[in-house]
Amino acid sequence: MVDNDDILLKDFLQANKQEVADNGFSRRVMNRLPERKAQLLSYLLSAVSLVLVVVLFFVQGGVGLVGSALREVFQNISFSGNFSSLNGTEPWTVAVVAVVLLFMGYGKLANMPE
C-alpha cells in the first residue's frame, strides 16, 4: 500500500530537483583518500600475520591437540552410543562452531588481495 504522503513527497522532490555545482569537490575528496601503498601494506601485514599464525599452530602441535580432542569426542560418542556423554556439550554445538570457524577462515582468505 502506498502512502499519500510518500507520493506527495516524491512529487515535491522531483519538481524541485536542483543540480549542485561540483567546483572540484570530487577531485579534492579523491586526492585526500589514503594511498594505495598504505592499503597494500595493510594487506601484506595481514597475510604475514596469517602465515605466522598457521606456522605457529603447526610448530606448537595444534594439529595433534585438535586431533586428540576430536578423537576423544568421537570415542565417547561411539562407545556410549549417545550424545549425552560429552559432559553436557551437544555435538551439534561442536559442529556449528567448526562450520562457523571454517567459513570465517574461508572468508578471510577469499578477501585477501590477489
Stockholm file with secondary structure:
# STOCKHOLM 1.0

chainA/1-114         MVDNDDILLKDFLQANKQEVADNGFSRRVMNRLPERKAQLLSYLLSAVSLVLVVVLFFVQGGVGLVGSALREVFQNISFSGNFSSLNGTEPWTVAVVAVVLLFMGYGKLANMPE
#=GR chainA/1-114 SS CCCHHHHHHHHHHHHTCCCCCCTTHHHHHHHHSCCHHHHHHHHHHHHHHHHHHHHHHHHTTHHHHHHHHHHHHHHHHHHHSSGGGTTTCCHHHHHHHHHHHHHHHHHHHHTSCC
#=GC SS_cons         CCCHHHHHHHHHHHHTCCCCCCTTHHHHHHHHSCCHHHHHHHHHHHHHHHHHHHHHHHHTTHHHHHHHHHHHHHHHHHHHSSGGGTTTCCHHHHHHHHHHHHHHHHHHHHTSCC
//
